[in-house]
Amino acid sequence: MDKVRSKDGTLIAYERSGSGPALVLVHGTSADHTRWASVLPMLEQKFTVYALDRRGRGQSGDSAVYSLEREYEDIAAVVSSIHEPVNLLGHSYGALICLEAALRVTNLNKLILYEPLFHLNGSLYPPGFRARIRSLLDSGEREEVVAVFFREIVGVSEDELEGLRNEPAWAGRLAAVHTIPREFADDDYILDPQRFKNLTVPTILLQGSESPDYLKTATEALQAALPNSRIVVMPGQQHIAMRTAPEMFVRLVTEFLIGSI
């Protein structure tokens, strides 16, 4: 894996593969770059893929103090290090930081955001949820922490959860489980539409037709804030279509980036 130094000096690792236009992939909470294993072989046929490990996991470094701002800078550092127009795809928490990174780079070609997590009213997390996660972590129940997060926040079914357990990324999720509590920082994020009024890069917002309502509401609010964006709904899918419908996911990504949709 190659590495880029972020603004605060942290090294951010990424795996480069394939050939074609540049496509940077940014995973969500608890994952690492192996999250994309189900779609990577197909994407490599059309794109030069940069699948990164966000800070604190995989081969990337970390810092003593965590903030969302540092994550924005990490993605911006990777994108800016690529000396050509870059397509940027972020999932979940990764989509939120890609949104902000888009304001910090000058070589962005197109943007794909798949159900970023942020709240519009109230909290993303039910009462007592954070304390329960901390208690499970303190008890060493690492697998249960990941399972509870996906069941209760992401809203995946037991069948989908079992599928996640069988992914190459599951081991990475368990290794990075300590990063879940700090990513409750998304609960403090406030979408300010005015900040994005000049972000005219072509953007699609992927959405699962069966995803929780709060994710759909956030996506709709983001679409209203981004002047050159539209929502693309994936029928029958929820929050992890790259695993549950990889061919559909890759088709939509490819058609948008190459220009068919």
Buried (B, 14 or more C-beta within 10 A) or exposed (E): BEBBEBEBEBBBBBBEBBEBBBBBBBBBBBBBBBBBBBBBEBBBEBBBBBBBBBBBBBBBBBEEEBEBBBBBBBBBBBBBBBEEEBBBBBBBBBBBBBBBBBEBBEEBBBBBBBBBBBBEEEEBBEEEBBEBBEEBBEEEBBBBBBBBBBBBBBBBEEEBBEBBBEBEBBEBBBBBBEBBBEBBBBBEBEBEEEEBEEBEBBBBBBBBEBBBEBBBEBBBEBBEBBEEBEBBBBEEBBBBBBBBBBEBBBBBBBEBBBEEE
